[in-house]
Structures are given as structure tokens and as C-alpha cells.
Amino acid sequence: MKNRQPVQVVALLAGAAFLLVGVLGFVPGITSGFSDLSFAGRQSEAHLLGLFQISVLHNAVHLIFGVAGLAAARTAGAARGFLLGAGAIYLALTVYGFLIGHDSPANFVPVNAADNLLHLGLGLGMVAAGLVLARSGDAQHTAARP
């Protein structure tokens, strides 16, 4: 991780965390109600760590975000774009989760109250990291120039 800007390190760590969560969503025991894991929708009664409602689609999204984060960590610009873009998506997912009812047919991801709070924290944290760390990296890069 040497020669990486902080924004790249955060994108790398976020990508690795998303990959881990995506994989763990398919592990019985870590996912309670694993036999009730459905492809999508509120009918999925599987819960990661007994708390976060998940489905195959939800796990797949985590895996995709994980791969995207790892790939984006290769450059500072891409890492910043990943953190800002993924953070914005998670904030939008939070709004969506708060607006739809848990038992609504529109709850296709699915999300529950714990997911909504986690998505809010992730969204705010990723956007903040993308903004703050990109600025500090730009300042370090500018200061290093002769």
C-alpha cells in the first residue's frame, strides 16, 4: 500500500469489506435463515449476522461494489470517483429504504431498518472520504511538486 494516496487506501479497504460481506452472505451460520435466502424481494428471511436482511441480489450487489472498489483503488481519481459514486448510491438506497414499507412489493433488494441505518452511515462515510481525502491528496501532490 506504499505509494498510494489515502483515498486509494480507503477505496481498497471499502472494496475488500464489500467483497467480504458479499461472500459472508452466502455462508450458512453467519447468515441466519440461510434456507430462506431468496433471489430478491422482501420474502427473503435470511439475515447476515442475524441483523441485516439479505438476498442473493443484495449479496451480488455487495460483490460488485467490492470488485469496483478494488479496481478503483488503482488510481486516486478512480478511487475518489468510486467513493463519491458508491456513497451517493448508498444514500439513494437509504432514502428508498426509508420511503418504502418493509412489507411493500417495492422492497425488492430487500432492506430492513438495520440495513437503512448501515446504508446511511456507509453513504455519508464514503462521500465524506471521497471529498476530504481527495483534497488532502491533492494538497500533498501539489506540495511535492518542485
C-alpha positions as CSV (number, residue, x, y, z in Angstrom):
1,M,0.0,0.0,0.0
2,K,3.1,2.1,-0.2
3,N,2.9,5.0,-2.8
4,R,-0.9,5.0,-2.5
5,Q,-2.8,8.1,-1.6
6,P,-5.2,7.9,1.4
7,V,-8.2,8.0,-0.9
8,Q,-6.9,4.9,-2.7
9,V,-6.3,3.1,0.6
10,V,-9.9,3.8,1.7
11,A,-11.3,2.6,-1.6
12,L,-9.2,-0.5,-1.4
13,L,-10.4,-1.2,2.2
14,A,-14.1,-0.4,1.3
15,G,-13.8,-2.8,-1.7
16,A,-12.4,-5.6,0.4
17,A,-15.1,-5.1,3.0
18,F,-17.8,-5.2,0.4
19,L,-16.3,-8.4,-1.0
20,L,-16.2,-10.0,2.4
21,V,-19.8,-9.1,3.2
22,G,-20.9,-10.4,-0.2
23,V,-19.2,-13.7,0.4
24,L,-20.4,-14.0,4.0
25,G,-23.9,-13.5,2.8
26,F,-23.7,-17.0,1.3
27,V,-22.2,-18.7,4.4
28,P,-24.7,-20.6,6.5
29,G,-24.3,-19.8,10.2
30,I,-23.1,-16.3,9.5
31,T,-26.3,-15.8,7.6
32,S,-29.2,-16.9,9.8
33,G,-32.2,-18.3,8.0
34,F,-29.9,-19.3,5.1
35,S,-32.5,-21.8,3.8
36,D,-34.9,-18.9,3.4
37,L,-32.4,-16.9,1.2
38,S,-34.3,-16.0,-2.0
39,F,-33.1,-14.3,-5.1
40,A,-34.7,-11.0,-4.3
41,G,-37.7,-9.5,-2.5
42,R,-39.0,-9.0,0.9
43,Q,-39.8,-12.7,1.2
44,S,-36.1,-13.4,1.8
45,E,-35.9,-14.1,5.5
46,A,-32.1,-14.6,5.5
47,H,-30.2,-12.2,7.7
48,L,-26.5,-11.5,7.7
49,L,-25.2,-11.7,11.3
50,G,-28.9,-12.2,12.3
51,L,-29.5,-8.5,11.7
52,F,-29.3,-7.3,8.1
53,Q,-31.9,-8.7,5.7
54,I,-30.2,-10.1,2.5
55,S,-31.0,-11.9,-0.7
56,V,-28.9,-13.3,-3.5
57,L,-29.4,-9.9,-5.3
58,H,-28.3,-8.0,-2.2
59,N,-25.1,-10.2,-1.9
60,A,-24.4,-9.8,-5.6
61,V,-24.5,-6.0,-5.2
62,H,-22.0,-6.2,-2.4
63,L,-19.7,-8.4,-4.6
64,I,-20.0,-5.9,-7.5
65,F,-19.2,-2.9,-5.2
66,G,-16.3,-4.9,-3.8
67,V,-14.7,-5.6,-7.2
68,A,-15.4,-2.0,-8.3
69,G,-13.7,-0.7,-5.1
70,L,-10.6,-2.8,-5.6
71,A,-10.3,-1.8,-9.3
72,A,-10.9,1.9,-8.5
73,A,-8.1,1.8,-5.8
74,R,-5.5,1.7,-8.6
75,T,-5.6,5.4,-9.2
76,A,-6.5,8.3,-6.9
77,G,-9.1,9.7,-9.4
78,A,-10.9,6.5,-9.8
79,A,-10.8,5.9,-6.0
80,R,-12.4,9.3,-5.4
81,G,-15.0,8.6,-8.1
82,F,-15.8,5.2,-6.5
83,L,-16.2,6.6,-3.0
84,L,-18.3,9.5,-4.2
85,G,-20.4,7.4,-6.7
86,A,-20.9,4.4,-4.4
87,G,-21.6,6.8,-1.5
88,A,-24.3,8.6,-3.5
89,I,-25.9,5.2,-4.4
90,Y,-25.9,4.2,-0.8
91,L,-27.5,7.5,0.2
92,A,-30.2,7.0,-2.5
93,L,-30.7,3.4,-1.3
94,T,-31.2,4.8,2.2
95,V,-33.9,7.2,1.0
96,Y,-35.5,4.4,-0.9
97,G,-35.4,2.1,2.2
98,F,-37.0,4.8,4.4
99,L,-39.7,5.6,1.9
100,I,-40.9,2.0,1.1
101,G,-42.6,-0.2,3.6
102,H,-40.7,-3.3,4.7
103,D,-43.6,-5.4,3.5
104,S,-44.0,-3.5,0.3
105,P,-43.6,-5.3,-3.1
106,A,-41.2,-2.5,-3.9
107,N,-38.8,-3.8,-1.3
108,F,-37.0,-5.9,-3.9
109,V,-33.4,-5.6,-2.6
110,P,-34.5,-6.3,0.3
111,V,-33.8,-3.8,3.1
112,N,-34.8,-3.5,6.7
113,A,-34.3,-0.9,9.4
114,A,-30.8,-2.1,10.2
115,D,-29.9,-2.0,6.5
116,N,-31.2,1.5,6.2
117,L,-29.0,2.8,9.1
118,L,-26.0,1.0,7.8
119,H,-26.5,2.3,4.3
120,L,-26.9,5.8,5.7
121,G,-23.6,5.5,7.6
122,L,-21.8,4.0,4.6
123,G,-23.1,6.6,2.2
124,L,-22.1,9.5,4.4
125,G,-18.8,8.0,5.2
126,M,-17.9,7.2,1.6
127,V,-18.9,10.6,0.3
128,A,-17.0,12.3,3.1
129,A,-13.9,10.2,2.5
130,G,-14.1,10.9,-1.2
131,L,-14.3,14.7,-0.6
132,V,-11.9,15.0,2.3
133,L,-9.2,12.5,1.3
134,A,-9.1,13.7,-2.4
135,R,-8.5,17.2,-1.2
136,S,-5.7,16.1,1.2
137,G,-4.2,14.0,-1.6
138,D,-4.3,17.0,-4.0
139,A,-2.6,19.2,-1.4
140,Q,0.1,16.6,-0.8
141,H,0.6,16.1,-4.5
142,T,0.9,19.9,-5.1
143,A,3.3,20.3,-2.2
144,A,5.5,17.6,-3.6
145,R,6.0,19.4,-6.9
146,P,9.2,21.5,-7.3
